[in-house]
């Protein structure tokens, strides 16, 4: 809910910026056309993740011809994000201080290569205002289903680290039980690949103050489908189809 409110606030602010830019925009002399390639990296958050959802690399390259009378670019991007289940709730043991998401079976990391088109809607006038463009892109989704590792105390008092098993790890005996979460870096060797596809639509607002630099925000919506349900939580309904709103903050450079 907090992420959704954050998205709405950014959209409102962006809309106000859009209006202000439109009011002061004059006929552009196409000075921005001198820049043919825009390369940037950034951080992203979405309604299916925490505050920090992942990282993104994006590149736009000018192509000949116009689309609907607007300049167009070839849009390439690669995203790596963490997708969470809405039922995830971290708990802390008041005795040991250990944190645990009880019932979590797997992390879901998604690698998203993307290809599409970016169309300039409003261009900058020299170093003033903002540049606004629309983006439509699609590509494969490579889901990485990584086991959620826990620390489990066996009957003989040993503490072992193993993937959470909803059948095995249900004992309430004082001699056995879950004592905490394992290391995040454990279990990658047991990961499974879940293929899928995704489509996204977005608006990009370039806010940079220097001509050779790129700083901006990309706001949009994404739809994603996998070939099977991803088992994130053991005691909740899991899905194969996801939708989300997202915000990406990016920075980089331009080349002529």
N, C-alpha and C positions, 0 to 999 in steps of 0.2 A: 504494500500500500504506500509506503514511504517513497519507493522508487517511482510509483505511478504519479504521485503528487509532484515529485521532482521533475518528471518528464513534462507534466502539464505546465509547470512554472516556466521551464525553458521554452516550451512552445509559445507561451504567451509573450515572453520577452522577445523571442525571435520574430514573432508577428509584429510587435511594435517596431522593431528594427527594420523589418521589411517595409512597413508603411513609411517610416522616415526616409529610407533610402529611395523609395519610389517617388516621394514628394520632391526631393532635391535632384533627382536624376535628370540629366540633360542628354541630348543626342551624343552618344559616345563616339569618339574618333577612332575606336577600335585599337587604342594603345595597348590593351591587354593581349591583343592577338600576337604580339611579339613573343609572348611566352607560350611555348609549345608543349612543355612537359611539367607536370606538377607531381612531386613525390613527397610523401609524408608518412609519418608513423604516429600512433596515438593509443589512447586508452579508451575502453568502452564499458558501458554499463547497460543493463537491460532489465526488464521486468521479471525475468527468470533467473536472475543472479543476485549477488550481493552488491555492495557499493562499487567494488571493482570487479567487473565482469570478465575482462580479458584484454587482449591487445590486438591492434590492427595495423597492417601495412597497406597503403593505397597509392595508386599511381594513375594519373589521367594524362593521356596523350592526344593532342589535337589531330583530327582527321579532316580530309578535304570535304567540301560540300557542307550545306546547312540542312538542318532538320526543322521544319516549320519556321524557317527563316532565322533560326538561332544557331550559334556556334555549337558544335558537338565534339565530344571527346570519347576516346576509347577508355573505359574504366576497368581497371584491374585492382583486385584487393585480395588479401589473405587475412582471415580472422582466426584467432584461437580464443575460445570462450569457455567458461564453466557454466553449465546449466544445472540449476537446483530444482528440487521438488518443493512445491508450496508447503508440504507438511514437515519439512526439515526444521527441527528445533534443537539447538545445542543446549545440553544440560551440563551442570558442573557439580561434581561430588564435593560436598562441604567438608569431608574428612581428608581426602587426598588432593583436592583441588583440580583433579583431572576433568577435562571436558569431553563430552561424548554426544553424538547425534544417534540416539538409540533407534534401532530399526533401519538405519541407513545401510544398504547393501553395496552400492556402487556410487562412485563419482561419474558424472558424464561430462567429458571434455569434447568439444566439437571444433574440428579444423574445417574452415570454410573458404576454399578458393572461389573467387567470384569474377565474372566477366559481364560487362554490360555497357551502357551508354550514359554519359553525363552531358546534359544540355544546359548551356548558360542562359538563365532567365533574365538576370540583371547584372550588368558589368560594373566594375569600379570605374570611377573617374579619377585618374591619376592615383594619389594616395588617400583619397577620401571615400567614405561610405563603405559599403560591403558588397561583395560579389555573391550572388545567389544562383545556385544551379540545382536542377533536378536529376536524380539518379534512379535508374532501374537496372538491377543486376540479378544474376542467378548463377547457380553452380552446385557442385556436389557438396554434401555434408559428410565428413568422416568422423563418426562418433567413436569415442574411445571410452569404453565402459571399464573403469578401473575399480577393483575391489576396495571397499572401505575396511581398513585394517583396525582390529581391536586388540587390546591386551586382556587376556583371559586367564584367570587363576584356576588351575586344575585341582583335582581332589588331593593330590600329594603336595600342594602348596607352591608348585612351580607357576610362574607367569609366562605365558607364551603369546606371541603375536601371530594372529591369523585372520583371514577374512571373516567378516560377520556372517554367521549362518543362523537364520531365523528359527531353525529346528533345533540345532545343537545348543545355541547360546540363550536358553530360556530358563535355566536353573535358578531357583531362588534360595538355594542352600547357602549357608554362611561359609561353607568350605570351598565352594566354587562360584564363579561368576565373573562378569565383566568389570574390570577395574579401571578402564580408561581406553582412549583411542590410541592406535598405533601411529607411527610416523607417516606423514603425508607422502614421503618418498618411497615407502614400501608398497609392494604390490603391483608396480608397473609391469613387471614381467608376466603377470597373470591377466593382463588387460585383454579385452575382446573388442574387435572392430565391428561397428554397426553402421553400414552405409546408409546414405539418405540423400535428399536434395533440398534446396532452399531457394526462395525468391525474396528479394527485398526491394522496397521503394523508399526513397529518402530525399530530403532537401539538405543541401550543403551551404553553410554560411561562412564565407571566408572573411575573417576579421583582421587580418594582418595589417600592420601600419607601415611596413617596409616592403618595397616592390619585389625584392629578391626572396622574401620569406613567405611561408604559408602558415597561417594559424587560423583554425576554424572549428566549427561544430557541425557534425552530421547528425540529423535527427530523422528517424524513420520507423518503419514497421517491417517485420520479417516473419515469413511463414516457412516452416520446416517440417519435413516428413521423413521418418526412418522406416526401414524394411521390417522392423519388429518393435515391440514395446521395450523400452530401456528400463531395466530393473534398478531404479534408484532407491526406492523405499520398499521395505518388506511388508509393511502392514497398511499400505495405502494403494490406491489405484495408480498405476503407471501408464504412460502414454507413448504412442509412436508419432503423434502429431503435435507440434508446438507452434504457438504464435507469441510474438513479443514486440514491445516497443523498445527502442534503444536510443542512446545518445553516445556519440563518439567525439572526443576532443583530440584533434590532431595538429601536428606542426611539422614543417619540413621546408622545402625550397622549390623554386621555379627555375626552369632553364629555357633559354631561347632556342 
